[in-house]
Amino acid sequence: MRAEVSKELEKCRTKGEIGASLAAEVQLYLSPEYYDAFTPIAEEFRFILITSNANLQPLSSCPEDAVATELDGLRIKVNASQHTKCVRCWHQRDDVGSHAEHPELCGRCIENVVGTGEIRHYA
């Protein structure tokens, strides 16, 4: 699955739509089997794909412009992130700038810098 996403990211890079993969947000449209298998790790899937965001959706909700892949049961849509880049982790997140004391950091980095640290279970 990661290889299929990487192919689409490279196409977007070639077209000049994104630079690095962290400039992308990915929608994954999954067959019921994949959806059930990967939903438990959905919050951490962006780390596996090395993108700023990854959303898992059922294949039944797939829009026509999502790209078919060589992997049966997976369609992908890549968009350039419209969010600000965190200066610490380089993820483009909607919460960058939401903390007055750390206006250039995302919530995850703030938790890692001044909080107890993030907890990841899978990736």
N, C-alpha and C positions, 0 to 999 in steps of 0.2 A: 504494500500500500504506500509506504514511504517512497519507494522508487517511482511509482506512478505520479505522486504529487511532485516529486523532484523534476520529472519531465515537464510537467505543466509550469512549474516555477521557472524553469529554464526558457521555455517558450516566451513567457512574460518578460523575462530579462532581455532576451534577444530583441523583442519588440520595443524595449525601452519603457515598459509599463512599471517595472520595479527595478530596484538595484539588487540589494541583498534579499535573501529569503525572509528576513525579519521585517521587510517592508510589505509583506503580503499577509492577507487574511484568506483562509481557505474554507470553503464549504464542501463537506464530504457527504454525498448522498449514497446511502448504504442499503444493501439488501437486508431483509429481516435478520438473517444469520449474523452478518457483520455488525449490524446495529446493536443487536443484543450482546454480542461479544465485546464491543468496544465502548458502549455507553458507560460502564463503570469507570473507565479511565478518561472520559471525555474532558474533564477539567485539565488534564495534563497532556492531552494529545498535541497541543501546540509545541511542547518541548520535544516530542518525538519527531515532529515534522520540521522543527526549527523555523517556525513562522510566528508572527505576533498573535495570531488567533486561529483557532480551528474549531469549526462547528460541525457536529455530527447530526445529520438529518436522515429520516427514512427515505429510501429510494422513491417511494410513492409521492413524495413532495418535490421531486426533482424538476427544476425548470428546464425548458427546452435548450437553453444556451449552456447548460452544464456539459462538460466534455466527457465522452465515453472513454473508458480506459481498456487496457488489455486484460484487466482483472474483472471478471464477471461479478456484478453486484456492486460496482463502484463507479460513480460519476463524480467529477470534480469541477468546482468553479473557484477560480482564483481572482481576487480583487486586490488592488493596491490599498494599503491601509490609509485611512484619512486621519489617523490619530498622531499625536505628538510622540516623538521618540524619547524614551527614557535615557538619560545620559550615562546611567550605570550599566544597565543590561541590554540596551539598544532595542528592546521590544517597543513597538508602537502601541500604546495602550490608552484607553479612554480616561484613565484616572491620573495620567501624568499632569501635574500642576494642581491637583486637588488638595494637597497638603501645604499649608502656608510656610512651614519651616523647611520644606524640601520641595520647592516648586518644579524642579527638573526631574524628579523621581516618580516612578510608578508606585502603586500601593504595595506590590510585592517587594520591591527594593526597600521601601521604607520599613516594612516589617523585618527585612533581613538586616538593615542597618541599625535601627533603633528599637525594634521589637524583639520578640522571642525567636524570630526566624520562621521561614515558611516550612510547611510540612508537605512533602511529596510522598506519594505512596508507590508510584509506578515509574515515573520518568524523571 
